[in-house]
Amino acid sequence: MTAVTDDTDDTTEGHRPRRGEGRWDDGLIARRAAARAAKGKPSAHPRSEETQEPQEPQEPDEYDGLPRGGAYDDAYGGGLRGRLDALRELVGLSRTRIDAATLAEAGRVLDEAATRQRLSARHTVVAVAGATGSGKSMLFNALAGAQISDTGLRRPTTSAPIACSWTDGAAGLLDRIGIPGRLRRRPLHGGLRDEALGGLVLIDLPDHDSAVTAHRDQVDRVLTLVDAVIWVVDPEKYADAVLHERYLRPLAGHAEVTFVVLNQVDRLPGDAADLVLDDLRRLLDEDGMALGEHGEPGATVLALSAMTGEGVGELREMLGQFVQERGAAARRLSADVDGTAVRLRPVYVADGRRPELDERARAEFTDRLAEAMGATAVGEAAEREWRRNAGKACGNPWLRLWRLYEESRTPGAGIEPVDRRTEDEGEITARQRVEQAVRVVADEAAAGLPTPWAQAVREAAVRGAARLPEELDVLAVRAGVPLGRPPRPAWWPAAVLAQASMTLLQVFGGLWLVGQIVGVLDPDLLPPVLVMLTGIIGGPLVEWACSAAAKGPARRYGQDAERRLREAAAGCGRARVLDPVSAELLRYREVREQYVAVTGVSTTGR
């Protein structure tokens, strides 16, 4: 029998929970402080690393939420290292947009990646898991070549994880898993300590279907920390729903670091073992777990008997090759990142159009704001004002005198009454139009985005629009129709002079005619009548010509007033709403690029 060391001193039984486990701050990844109290201090009683007491991790003075040391070093390949860095950036960019519970798994993966990086890269931690009575402890002993884990009829036999290390230097890994020194073993001498297994750390887990809740909790905890798993099934429970639904199916992406072993084949007659093994492969395929057959990467499936030793040598050889590749930790971590990316896909992938605010949406938003400001009405009012001034300057003076007379007879006739109720209603309507414009542009920008980012876009629009109606009112006063009279065109003095000439002709003709009537002048009615008719007919003609000539300048004046309001509305809307919305869309595009880098798949388009 191979000699086995067994340390039973000084170590408290059970797993010490790591303080701060699962913590990370505001979306940025935080590594747990692993500075052990005994690090760098000489021990008063030197022992091998495998049997030293695991030390309690110490909390840092201040937890800043950032991984200590930044990016990942050469412990992981370039592709995986880039994916981890992208995941770290992804979570950092998302911490204020996505709730912590959604990002918690990503934080755990990055935390474990940073922790595993600091520990031995020469060792591969493999857990042996299985149901009650599957014979996993017997297989564990057969692989170790020693009676390390208790076996027997009493269930559950294994109540705590037991570790067997083939080489020194795995103390940090076992501390991380929480296996006390008295439950750490290793073969010391003999041929069973195969050099091909150098670096292997084998862990026998409690039954995953144990009636004791604490045992199941330990299995779940350790499975998140090991590099690979050997699932031991027996002919009776290989199709157990608990095994497939709770473990194998969720861990289907970890096929490359998974061994599925059909134990107790010595109990099956004839070719029944092959039939059961084929059915097991079928179930694994239904679980979505790729099978490593014909040189393809995937799970290793084989049949053996830990009792008779049949197939154990083959498994030992496979484990030796697996361990010597020194890639299990990276493959396990890569599968964890894949699983995290799948779970995060709904909050990062927009299945709709490319998220952007196009020119059409911007123009329509500006038009709605201008409409809310009354830009069109202001332009029309400015045009009417220009034409009114032209009419006053170039119109018939007799008609102007008549209008003044009418106004003097009925004071206030020329002033339109102010309806306060209408003004209030107009103000409410304008505010509603602004709010409607903001809602429409926010909905268009958020269309097709994942829910958290669509919500962020809408919140940015609402925050920016909080004081938008009031600011538009101020701009309407500043950029509306200028105070005072509108500017006059160059032909205006000539038109005024022509209208004055027509009026003088009327007056001159009238006086000439009156002089002939009273006998002051020689009677000759035709000349004064022609002069008067010229003034009478010429006055309206000049007024009509001026009115026709004023249409163009008046229209341009009104358009200028409307344009100023539209530009003011566009600038205000852009600064208050469009720019914040565009910033959110840009942030989403950045996180989407980081998510693509996390998945390791090159995509185009969105």
Disulfide bonds with the S-S distance in Angstrom:
none
